[in-house]
Amino acid sequence: MSRPLLSFRDYLCHNPEVSKDYVELKSELAKKCSNGIERYGDGKDDFVKRVEKQALICHWTR
């Protein structure tokens, strides 16, 4: 796994509120985009990029 993916995963594990928000977003998107995996991925994009940035900052400043 690449460092951004590991950092994202670890950040979610250590930040339950962010993890909860991610689960809720994915649930909403699954309902709205039941037949459109691209729309589902696009819907997560901004959230994932924002959290990934925070996760990498956290990782490299420890």
Beta strands, then each sheet from edge to edge (+ up, - down):
end
